Amino acid sequence: MSVEPPGAQFPPEAKTSLEHVARDLAALTSVALVTLWSADERTRTLSVAAALGEGAASLPLVTLPYGVGAVGWIAANRAPLEISDVFRDARFVGHDWRKSHGLASFSGAPLVVDGRLLGVLALDARAPIELTATQRKGVAGFVGQAAAVLEEARRQNEARRQREELEASRSALDARVREMAALVSVAGILGATSDLTGALRLICRELGRLTGADTVAAYVIDRQRAEVSPVAGYHIPEAVREGLREARLPLVDARFSDALLEQGQVVWSDDAPNDARFANSFFARFPHRSCAFIPLLGGAQVSGVLHLVWWTQPRRLSVGEIALLQAIGQQASILLQNARLLEAEVRAQGLRAVTRLANAAAHEINNPLAIIVGHAQILADRPGVAERHRFDRILAAAARIGEIVGHMTQITRLEDLDTAPNLPPMLDLRRSSETDPPTR
């Protein structure tokens, strides 16, 4: 019979050839058991390649390190060994097994080709093994055949190992190329547009192509309202598109928020329905099997999230994939930071424009206002002036205009009035000129 130990892989023709050699050796020597061991010089271990005879089906060991047992001693010393009574030799192991099969004597030899140890031949018998010169010559011939078979098997295994390593290297290289292409693509997106929504949509597309996610969505975090809201997406199913557009996830419901929002780590699950971290109204409304969340930093805080969705497929992320997603998140964070800077610059430009206009208007108003106030005061102070109350109202209105003009010259920020939705936005002069920021 042929025994295939863990890790030993022989081509079918090699196993068949070794079985024939074992059968021919048993017929030539009349021993009870013939075992051919294959050697691995890199790991310095032996493994059973073929075994025929008494106890072949119940060998106590099918792998051995060099130096262990009689077979291991032959491999370590590359020398033959003949023992007439194995029970008196400390080099032998498996005494109980030998006794159960009556195997008391042993003869073994190394299989060497061009100085390389390829294996060991082991013969076990009930009586001392005494071979004639003709038998020894025949054994030597079979040893050469077995060595040739093992050498060819070694070459085939080495060729297969090299092919597998090459294929693994190609796969790793392809994956690395895809990763680099994704990073380059994200960098290109960042440099090509300042449109936050459009850029996030393109990044979502790249993430979908890279990871195979069914859907990718981008969210921004409103910390004042303590909620997450969607701003862009890729491959959003029509059945959930409208609902997802209006969906809001309160931060208090996100049990994974500490790792994601406070520590800035990628959070993922390949079984979201049974993951307590995702037990909230959002996932109940949009159930999916696997997900990943990528934080987007806007300065010192996480200001956005990229959400990868696999609706029905269990998807595990490797350590390398997590690191890549983290890197993409860091790149995409630049987009949010730039958007915040651009927003601040736009507001600053708007503030400068408003203050210039307000100062100019205040200057133009102050001059005629001073004339109106002066003349109204002169007329009001004349004795016997009828309808004095009308001049008082004029002066009060002028004082109100002066107060408004004062606010116009002290604008430090832009605060709008709380008006009805159907009215255009209007500047709140009082709040816009207050020294302390408004509180709401």
Protein Blocks (a to p, Z undefined) as FASTA:
>chain_A
ZZddehiacdfklmmmmmmmmmmmmmmnopabdcdddddfklopaddfbdcdehklmcfb
fbdcehiajklmmmmnopacddfblklpckbghklmmmmnopabdcdddddeehiafbdc
ddddfbdcdddfklmmmmmmmmmmmmmmmmmmmmmmmmmmmmmmmmmmmmmmmmmmmmmm
mmmmmmmmmmmpccfklmmmmmmmmmmmmnopabdcdddddfklopaddfbdehiafklm
mmmmmpccdfklmmklmmmmmnopacddfblmlmmklgcfklmmmgcfbdcdddddehjb
cfbdcddddfklccdddfklmmmmmmmmmmmmmmmmmmmmmmmmmmmmmmmmmmmmmmmm
mmmmmmmmmmmmmmmmmmmmpghiahklmmmmmmmmmmmmmmmmmmmmmccbdcdddddf
kbccdddfklmmpfbdcdZZ
